[in-house]
Amino acid sequence: MAYDGNSMTSRTYLDWNATAPLRPESRAAMVEALDRGGNASSLHAEGRAARSIVENARRGIAQLVGAETKNLTFTSGGSEANALALSPGWGADVLLVSAIEHPSVLAGGQFAKADNLPVDVNGSLSLTGLQVALEHVSRRGKRAMVSLMLANNEVGTIQPVKAVAELVYAAGGLLHVDAVQAAGRIPIDINDLGVDLLTLSAHKIGGPQGIGALIRRSDKLHLARPLMRGGGQERGLRAGTENIAAIAGFGAAAAAVRVNLSSEAAMMRALQERLEDSLCNAVEGAVVFGSGVPRLPNTTLVSVPGTKADTLLIALDLEGMAVSAGSACSSGKIAPSHVLAAMGVASELALGAIRVSTGYATEEKDVDRFLIAWRKCVTTLLKRQQVAA
């Protein structure tokens, strides 16, 4: 996908896991909402119109994951939704999280700390490790909350959530799933997964930045102390005037995903296969992480021994390629990936990892352009190292 801006027409955007470009449907819904104005808590006609926008969007987003409309709470994004979910106020004493979670989950939310659970070489949660941890919590007379990504944001590994749910509920615990990266790439049904709480973020599916949602599977699950208090908005779970335009954009993006998911996912899978086959053939020693297990159809994390991600990113950027070195949630810093470290990847290989992520508007020509640029940059960097040595 090439940018439309005058200075960016020759660039190719392949960093959809960081943020997806705004869908036309979402942009149109936001503009209409901005033109209408009104506060959704007001009782006059303008307020009721604003409330209608919010509730229509809430209904459509809930439908995207098979949830009941009343159980969806809007937040400022995925990180806030995770922080709202990770609270002892839901009735848990101990927080268990996988070692490859998003920083907003690893931070522990409102728990004093989070205990990390191991993953295997492909980034899949160790069910044995989870079982041991749950038994340890039970022996202490405590109740566990487990938080797990549905799909990893760096490697794309899809987690065995159903199996995790069985273990968690057998131990009397609660289960939160961060589905931010999975939405718009694979089908999601909160009831089929069997999770208590689920997080979404609009800007990963082509909606605006700054809006997300926490969804409960059942309204019988209550939060004793919400993260943001002081108003009655969102049924008391999240105070603050609703961001009408962003919510409208979120709802429109969710509606587009519901209609187009099957075709978009198939297209992304075909591009992934094209990309990864060519990567492994283009440069000797190239490694695609997580290739041995089910992954998101749009995510590829690749490394070549002897390369450094920071240097490679600069070179690719100069070639017009927008990609990343894994997660984009560390204020632009490039550091060894905690995900790859948890997977047992050697630091030298991990430091060269580049993430390529596609989306609904990516085309074959975008992948082909990247492959040409990547091979050129990797080959040049390796030659320079050989000369320096």
C-alpha positions in Angstrom: 0.0 0.0 0.0 1.5 3.3 -1.1 0.8 6.5 0.9 -1.3 9.2 -0.8 0.6 12.1 0.6 2.7 14.1 -1.9 6.0 13.2 -0.2 5.1 9.5 0.4 3.7 8.3 -2.9 6.7 6.0 -3.5 6.5 4.4 0.0 5.2 0.9 0.8 3.4 0.4 4.2 3.9 -3.0 5.7 3.5 -2.2 9.4 -0.2 -3.0 9.9 0.3 -4.6 13.3 1.5 -1.2 14.6 -1.5 0.5 13.2 -3.8 -0.1 10.2 -4.6 2.8 7.8 -8.0 4.2 8.3 -10.8 2.4 6.4 -12.9 4.7 4.1 -16.0 3.5 5.9 -14.5 4.5 9.3 -13.4 7.9 8.0 -16.9 8.7 6.7 -18.6 7.6 9.9 -16.3 9.8 11.9 -16.9 12.9 9.8 -20.6 12.4 10.0 -20.4 12.1 13.8 -18.2 15.2 14.1 -20.7 17.2 12.0 -23.6 16.1 14.2 -22.1 17.0 17.6 -23.9 16.4 20.8 -23.1 14.7 24.2 -24.3 11.2 24.5 -25.3 11.8 28.1 -27.6 14.7 27.2 -31.4 14.2 27.1 -32.2 16.6 24.3 -32.5 15.6 20.6 -28.8 16.2 19.9 -27.8 14.1 22.9 -30.1 11.3 21.9 -28.7 11.3 18.4 -25.2 11.0 19.8 -26.3 8.2 22.1 -27.7 6.4 19.1 -24.3 6.6 17.3 -22.6 5.1 20.4 -25.1 2.3 20.9 -25.2 1.3 17.2 -21.4 1.1 17.2 -21.4 -0.9 20.4 -23.9 -3.3 18.9 -21.8 -3.8 15.8 -18.5 -4.3 17.6 -20.0 -6.8 20.0 -21.4 -8.7 17.0 -17.8 -8.9 15.6 -16.9 -11.2 18.5 -20.3 -12.8 19.3 -20.8 -10.8 22.5 -23.9 -9.2 24.0 -24.1 -5.5 23.4 -24.6 -4.6 27.0 -21.3 -6.3 28.0 -19.0 -4.0 25.9 -17.3 -1.1 27.6 -15.5 1.6 25.5 -12.0 2.6 26.6 -9.3 4.9 25.2 -7.6 1.9 23.5 -6.3 -1.6 24.0 -3.8 -0.7 26.8 -6.5 0.9 28.9 -8.9 -2.0 28.3 -6.1 -4.4 29.5 -5.5 -2.3 32.6 -9.3 -2.3 33.3 -9.4 -6.1 32.9 -6.3 -6.8 35.1 -7.9 -6.0 38.4 -8.4 -7.9 41.6 -11.8 -6.2 41.6 -13.1 -9.0 39.4 -12.6 -11.5 42.2 -9.1 -12.8 41.6 -6.0 -12.7 43.9 -3.1 -13.7 41.6 -2.3 -12.6 38.1 -0.7 -15.1 35.7 0.4 -13.9 32.2 2.4 -15.5 29.4 5.9 -14.2 29.0 5.2 -12.8 25.5 2.4 -10.5 26.4 2.0 -6.8 25.4 3.7 -4.4 27.9 0.3 -3.3 29.2 -0.3 -6.8 30.4 3.2 -7.5 31.6 2.8 -4.4 33.8 0.1 -6.2 35.7 -2.6 -3.6 35.6 -4.0 -3.1 39.1 -2.3 -6.2 40.5 0.8 -5.7 42.6 2.7 -7.9 40.1 2.3 -10.5 37.3 3.8 -14.0 37.4 5.0 -15.0 33.9 4.1 -18.3 32.3 6.6 -20.0 29.9 6.1 -20.5 26.1 7.7 -22.9 23.7 10.1 -22.3 20.8 7.2 -21.2 18.6 5.7 -18.8 21.1 2.9 -21.1 22.2 1.9 -21.1 25.9 3.1 -24.1 27.8 -0.1 -25.8 29.0 2.0 -27.9 31.5 3.5 -24.7 32.9 0.1 -23.2 33.2 -1.2 -26.3 35.0 1.7 -26.2 37.5 1.1 -22.4 38.2 -2.6 -22.9 38.7 -2.1 -25.7 41.1 0.4 -23.6 43.0 -2.2 -20.8 43.3 -4.9 -23.2 44.4 -2.7 -24.7 47.1 -2.2 -21.2 48.6 -6.0 -20.8 48.8 -6.0 -18.1 46.1 -7.9 -17.5 42.9 -6.0 -16.9 39.7 -6.7 -14.5 36.8 -4.9 -15.6 33.6 -4.2 -13.1 30.8 -3.2 -14.4 27.4 -2.9 -12.9 23.9 -5.2 -14.6 21.3 -2.4 -14.0 18.8 1.1 -12.6 19.4 1.8 -9.1 17.9 5.4 -9.9 16.9 5.4 -13.5 15.8 1.7 -14.0 15.1 1.4 -17.3 17.0 -2.2 -18.2 17.7 -2.6 -19.4 21.3 -4.5 -22.5 22.4 -7.1 -20.4 24.2 -9.8 -23.1 24.4 -7.4 -25.5 26.1 -6.3 -22.7 28.4 -9.9 -21.9 29.3 -10.5 -25.5 30.4 -7.5 -25.5 32.7 -8.3 -22.1 34.2 -12.0 -22.9 34.9 -11.2 -26.3 36.3 -9.0 -24.4 38.8 -11.8 -21.9 39.5 -10.0 -19.0 37.9 -10.8 -16.1 35.5 -9.5 -15.7 31.9 -8.7 -12.5 30.1 -7.7 -12.6 26.4 -6.1 -9.7 24.6 -7.5 -10.1 21.0 -6.1 -6.8 19.7 -3.9 -8.3 17.0 -6.3 -11.2 16.2 -9.3 -9.0 15.3 -9.7 -8.5 11.6 -7.3 -11.4 10.8 -9.1 -14.5 12.2 -12.7 -15.1 13.3 -13.3 -14.5 17.0 -16.2 -15.7 19.1 -16.1 -14.9 22.9 -18.4 -17.7 23.7 -16.7 -20.3 21.6 -13.3 -19.4 23.1 -14.9 -19.5 26.6 -13.1 -16.4 28.0 -14.4 -14.1 30.7 -12.9 -10.8 29.4 -11.7 -9.8 25.9 -9.8 -6.7 24.7 -10.1 -5.0 21.3 -8.6 -1.9 19.7 -10.0 0.1 16.8 -6.8 1.1 15.1 -5.7 -2.5 14.5 -8.7 -3.1 12.3 -8.8 0.1 10.3 -10.6 2.3 12.8 -9.2 5.4 14.5 -6.4 5.5 17.1 -7.4 6.2 20.7 -10.5 4.0 21.1 -10.8 0.4 22.3 -13.1 -1.9 24.2 -13.2 -4.4 27.0 -15.9 -7.0 26.6 -17.4 -9.4 29.2 -18.8 -12.7 28.2 -21.4 -12.5 31.0 -23.0 -9.6 32.8 -22.7 -11.7 36.0 -19.1 -10.7 36.1 -18.8 -7.5 38.2 -15.9 -5.2 38.8 -15.7 -3.9 42.4 -13.5 -0.9 41.7 -13.4 0.5 38.1 -10.1 2.0 36.9 -11.7 5.4 36.1 -14.5 6.7 38.3 -16.4 9.9 38.6 -19.3 9.6 36.2 -22.0 7.1 35.2 -20.9 6.6 31.6 -20.4 3.0 30.3 -22.7 1.6 32.9 -20.3 2.8 35.6 -17.3 0.8 34.4 -15.5 3.7 32.7 -16.1 7.4 33.6 -15.7 10.1 31.0 -17.6 11.6 28.1 -17.7 9.2 25.2 -15.6 10.0 22.2 -18.5 9.9 19.7 -16.5 10.3 16.5 -13.9 7.6 17.4 -16.6 5.2 18.6 -18.5 5.8 15.3 -15.2 5.0 13.4 -14.7 1.9 15.5 -18.2 0.7 14.7 -17.8 1.3 11.0 -14.5 -0.6 10.9 -16.0 -3.5 12.8 -18.9 -3.6 10.3 -16.4 -3.7 7.4 -14.5 -6.6 9.1 -17.6 -8.6 9.6 -18.4 -8.4 5.9 -14.9 -8.8 4.5 -13.0 -11.0 7.0 -13.0 -14.2 4.9 -11.8 -12.6 1.7 -9.3 -10.3 3.4 -7.8 -13.1 5.5 -7.5 -15.3 2.4 -5.7 -12.5 0.6 -3.3 -11.9 3.5 -2.5 -15.6 3.7 -1.7 -15.8 0.1 0.6 -12.7 0.4 2.2 -14.3 3.5 3.0 -17.5 1.7 4.5 -15.5 -1.3 6.6 -13.4 1.1 7.9 -16.2 3.2 8.8 -18.6 0.4 10.7 -15.7 -1.3 12.5 -14.7 2.0 13.9 -18.1 2.6 15.0 -18.4 -1.0 16.5 -14.9 -1.4 19.0 -15.0 1.4 20.8 -18.0 2.9 20.1 -18.5 6.6 16.9 -16.4 6.8 14.7 -17.6 9.7 11.0 -17.1 9.9 9.9 -17.3 13.5 6.9 -19.4 14.6 6.6 -21.1 11.3 5.9 -24.5 12.9 2.5 -23.5 14.4 -0.7 -21.7 13.4 -0.1 -18.0 13.0 -2.0 -14.9 11.9 -2.2 -14.7 8.1 -0.7 -11.2 8.0 2.4 -11.4 10.3 5.9 -12.5 9.4 8.9 -12.0 11.7 12.2 -12.8 9.9 15.9 -12.5 10.8 19.2 -13.2 9.1 22.2 -14.1 11.2 24.7 -11.2 11.3 22.2 -8.4 10.7 21.0 -5.8 13.2 17.4 -4.6 13.1 18.2 -0.9 13.8 20.6 -0.7 10.8 18.3 -2.7 8.6 15.3 -0.6 9.5 17.1 2.6 8.5 18.2 1.1 5.2 14.7 -0.2 4.4 13.2 3.2 5.3 15.5 4.8 2.9 14.2 2.3 0.3 10.7 3.4 1.0 9.7 0.5 3.2 7.7 1.0 6.4 8.3 -2.1 8.6 9.2 -2.6 12.2 11.5 -4.5 14.6 8.6 -6.2 16.3 6.3 -4.3 18.6 5.7 -0.6 18.1 4.8 0.1 21.7 8.2 1.0 23.1 8.5 4.7 22.2 10.5 4.0 19.1 13.2 2.1 21.0 14.8 -0.9 19.4 15.8 -3.5 22.1 16.0 -7.3 22.2 12.5 -8.7 21.8 11.2 -10.1 25.1 9.0 -12.3 22.9 12.0 -13.9 21.1 13.9 -14.1 24.4 11.0 -16.1 26.0 11.0 -18.4 22.9 14.7 -19.1 23.6 16.0 -17.4 20.4 19.7 -16.6 20.6 20.3 -12.9 21.2 22.3 -12.4 18.0 19.5 -13.7 15.8 16.8 -11.9 17.8 18.6 -8.5 17.4 18.1 -8.8 13.6 14.4 -9.6 13.6 12.2 -7.5 11.3 8.4 -7.7 11.3 6.4 -7.4 8.1 2.7 -7.1 8.6 0.0 -6.7 5.9 -3.6 -5.7 5.8 -6.8 -5.3 3.8 -5.3 -2.9 1.2 -1.9 -4.7 0.8 -1.2 -5.8 -2.8 1.2 -8.3 -4.4 3.3 -5.4 -5.7 3.9 -4.2 -2.1 5.3 -7.5 -1.1 7.4 -7.7 -4.3 8.8 -4.2 -3.6 9.7 -5.2 -0.1 11.4 -8.4 -1.2 13.6 -6.5 -3.7 14.5 -3.9 -1.0 15.1 -6.4 1.7 17.4 -8.6 -0.3 19.4 -5.5 -1.4 19.7 -4.1 2.1 20.6 -7.5 3.8 23.1 -8.3 1.1 24.8 -4.9 1.4 24.9 -5.0 5.2 26.4 -8.5 5.2 29.1 -7.5 2.7 30.0 -4.5 4.8 30.5 -6.7 7.8 32.7 -9.1 5.8 34.9 -6.2 4.7 35.1 -4.8 8.2 36.1 -8.2 9.6 
